[in-house]
Amino acid sequence: MTPELQEMFDAAVAAHANAHAPYSKYPVGAAVRSASGKVYAGCNVENAAYPQGWCAEASAIAAMVSAGERRIIEVLTLSSGPKMGTCCGGCRQKIREFADVSVPIHSCGPEGLRRSFTLEELLPFSFGPENLP
């Protein structure tokens, strides 16, 4: 891993440790790198009323936006399951709001990088802010 990717991985590992996943037993950590180079992390937070929870990617994006930033240049997700996990459809669209389709999205497990994608690969023919008048 590059030092930049390792920084994101470490942030996602720390967030993953704080995930609140008592129902799915599927903790997730995520990190986004903003245009300024700063890394923002988040974890999934489940709720007994299932639709009220939020994903790790959404938490990381919220931290970035709360800090006043608006552009994502890289995303990393970390799940501990034996199969590779990727961002859900809703989070792909949330990422799209703040990123262009060439942004890399790295899927990791506890052992490290499993695979990298572009946002366009995960969300082809996406609808973004530039589609609006």
C-alpha positions as a Markdown table, in Angstrom:
| # | Residue | x | y | z |
|---|---|---|---|---|
| 1 | Met | 0.0 | 0.0 | 0.0 |
| 2 | Thr | 1.1 | 3.5 | -0.6 |
| 3 | Pro | 1.5 | 5.8 | 2.4 |
| 4 | Glu | -1.6 | 7.7 | 1.4 |
| 5 | Leu | -3.7 | 4.5 | 1.1 |
| 6 | Gln | -2.2 | 3.2 | 4.4 |
| 7 | Glu | -3.4 | 6.4 | 6.1 |
| 8 | Met | -6.9 | 5.8 | 4.9 |
| 9 | Phe | -6.8 | 2.2 | 5.8 |
| 10 | Asp | -5.6 | 3.0 | 9.4 |
| 11 | Ala | -8.5 | 5.6 | 9.7 |
| 12 | Ala | -11.0 | 3.0 | 8.5 |
| 13 | Val | -9.7 | 0.4 | 10.9 |
| 14 | Ala | -10.1 | 2.8 | 13.8 |
| 15 | Ala | -13.6 | 3.7 | 12.7 |
| 16 | His | -14.5 | 0.0 | 12.1 |
| 17 | Ala | -13.6 | -0.7 | 15.8 |
| 18 | Asn | -16.3 | 1.8 | 16.8 |
| 19 | Ala | -19.0 | 0.5 | 14.5 |
| 20 | His | -22.4 | -0.1 | 16.1 |
| 21 | Ala | -23.7 | -3.2 | 14.4 |
| 22 | Pro | -25.6 | -5.3 | 17.0 |
| 23 | Tyr | -28.2 | -6.4 | 14.4 |
| 24 | Ser | -26.3 | -7.3 | 11.3 |
| 25 | Lys | -23.0 | -8.2 | 13.1 |
| 26 | Tyr | -21.4 | -6.6 | 10.0 |
| 27 | Pro | -19.2 | -3.7 | 11.2 |
| 28 | Val | -17.9 | -1.4 | 8.5 |
| 29 | Gly | -15.3 | 1.4 | 8.6 |
| 30 | Ala | -14.8 | 3.9 | 5.8 |
| 31 | Ala | -12.5 | 6.8 | 5.0 |
| 32 | Val | -12.7 | 9.5 | 2.4 |
| 33 | Arg | -9.9 | 11.8 | 1.3 |
| 34 | Ser | -11.0 | 15.3 | 0.5 |
| 35 | Ala | -9.5 | 17.6 | -2.1 |
| 36 | Ser | -7.4 | 19.3 | 0.7 |
| 37 | Gly | -5.8 | 15.9 | 1.3 |
| 38 | Lys | -7.4 | 15.4 | 4.7 |
| 39 | Val | -8.9 | 12.0 | 5.6 |
| 40 | Tyr | -12.3 | 11.7 | 7.3 |
| 41 | Ala | -13.5 | 8.4 | 8.7 |
| 42 | Gly | -16.8 | 7.0 | 9.7 |
| 43 | Cys | -18.5 | 3.7 | 10.8 |
| 44 | Asn | -21.9 | 2.1 | 10.3 |
| 45 | Val | -24.4 | 2.9 | 13.1 |
| 46 | Glu | -27.3 | 0.6 | 13.1 |
| 47 | Asn | -30.7 | 1.3 | 14.8 |
| 48 | Ala | -33.4 | -1.1 | 16.1 |
| 49 | Ala | -35.7 | 0.7 | 13.5 |
| 50 | Tyr | -33.6 | -0.6 | 10.7 |
| 51 | Pro | -34.0 | 2.1 | 8.1 |
| 52 | Gln | -32.9 | 4.7 | 10.6 |
| 53 | Gly | -29.3 | 3.5 | 10.7 |
| 54 | Trp | -26.5 | 4.9 | 8.5 |
| 55 | Cys | -23.6 | 3.5 | 6.6 |
| 56 | Ala | -19.9 | 4.0 | 7.2 |
| 57 | Glu | -19.4 | 5.9 | 4.0 |
| 58 | Ala | -22.3 | 8.2 | 4.8 |
| 59 | Ser | -20.8 | 8.9 | 8.2 |
| 60 | Ala | -17.4 | 9.7 | 6.7 |
| 61 | Ile | -19.0 | 12.0 | 4.1 |
| 62 | Ala | -20.9 | 13.8 | 6.9 |
| 63 | Ala | -17.7 | 14.3 | 8.8 |
| 64 | Met | -16.1 | 15.8 | 5.7 |
| 65 | Val | -19.0 | 18.1 | 5.0 |
| 66 | Ser | -19.2 | 19.1 | 8.7 |
| 67 | Ala | -15.6 | 20.2 | 8.4 |
| 68 | Gly | -16.5 | 22.5 | 5.5 |
| 69 | Glu | -15.2 | 20.4 | 2.6 |
| 70 | Arg | -17.1 | 19.4 | -0.5 |
| 71 | Arg | -14.9 | 17.3 | -2.8 |
| 72 | Ile | -13.9 | 13.6 | -2.4 |
| 73 | Ile | -10.9 | 12.4 | -4.3 |
| 74 | Glu | -10.6 | 8.9 | -2.9 |
| 75 | Val | -12.7 | 6.4 | -0.8 |
| 76 | Leu | -11.8 | 3.3 | 1.2 |
| 77 | Thr | -14.2 | 0.9 | 2.8 |
| 78 | Leu | -13.2 | -1.9 | 5.3 |
| 79 | Ser | -15.4 | -4.9 | 6.1 |
| 80 | Ser | -14.4 | -7.9 | 8.0 |
| 81 | Gly | -16.5 | -10.5 | 6.3 |
| 82 | Pro | -14.9 | -13.3 | 4.2 |
| 83 | Lys | -16.3 | -11.9 | 1.0 |
| 84 | Met | -15.4 | -8.6 | -0.5 |
| 85 | Gly | -17.8 | -5.8 | 0.5 |
| 86 | Thr | -18.5 | -2.7 | -1.6 |
| 87 | Cys | -20.5 | 0.4 | -1.0 |
| 88 | Cys | -24.2 | 0.0 | -1.1 |
| 89 | Gly | -26.2 | 1.7 | -3.9 |
| 90 | Gly | -27.3 | 4.6 | -1.6 |
| 91 | Cys | -23.7 | 5.3 | -0.6 |
| 92 | Arg | -22.5 | 5.2 | -4.2 |
| 93 | Gln | -25.0 | 8.0 | -4.9 |
| 94 | Lys | -23.9 | 9.9 | -1.8 |
| 95 | Ile | -20.3 | 9.6 | -3.0 |
| 96 | Arg | -21.3 | 10.8 | -6.4 |
| 97 | Glu | -22.7 | 14.0 | -4.9 |
| 98 | Phe | -19.1 | 15.0 | -3.9 |
| 99 | Ala | -17.0 | 13.1 | -6.4 |
| 100 | Asp | -16.5 | 12.7 | -10.1 |
| 101 | Val | -16.8 | 9.3 | -11.7 |
| 102 | Ser | -13.1 | 8.7 | -11.9 |
| 103 | Val | -12.6 | 8.7 | -8.1 |
| 104 | Pro | -11.0 | 5.4 | -6.9 |
| 105 | Ile | -13.0 | 3.4 | -4.3 |
| 106 | His | -10.9 | 0.8 | -2.5 |
| 107 | Ser | -12.5 | -2.3 | -0.9 |
| 108 | Cys | -10.5 | -3.7 | 2.0 |
| 109 | Gly | -10.6 | -6.5 | 4.5 |
| 110 | Pro | -8.6 | -6.8 | 7.7 |
| 111 | Glu | -5.7 | -8.1 | 5.7 |
| 112 | Gly | -5.6 | -5.0 | 3.5 |
| 113 | Leu | -6.7 | -4.1 | 0.0 |
| 114 | Arg | -9.0 | -6.6 | -1.8 |
| 115 | Arg | -9.8 | -4.6 | -4.9 |
| 116 | Ser | -10.1 | -1.1 | -6.3 |
| 117 | Phe | -12.8 | 0.3 | -8.5 |
| 118 | Thr | -13.7 | 3.7 | -10.0 |
| 119 | Leu | -17.0 | 5.2 | -9.0 |
| 120 | Glu | -18.0 | 4.8 | -12.6 |
| 121 | Glu | -17.5 | 1.0 | -12.4 |
| 122 | Leu | -19.7 | 0.8 | -9.3 |
| 123 | Leu | -22.3 | 3.4 | -10.5 |
| 124 | Pro | -22.4 | 3.4 | -14.3 |
| 125 | Phe | -24.4 | 6.1 | -16.1 |
| 126 | Ser | -24.8 | 8.0 | -12.8 |
| 127 | Phe | -26.8 | 11.1 | -12.1 |
| 128 | Gly | -24.8 | 13.9 | -10.5 |
| 129 | Pro | -25.0 | 17.6 | -9.8 |
| 130 | Glu | -23.9 | 18.5 | -13.3 |
| 131 | Asn | -27.1 | 16.8 | -14.7 |
| 132 | Leu | -29.3 | 19.5 | -13.1 |
| 133 | Pro | -29.9 | 22.8 | -14.8 |
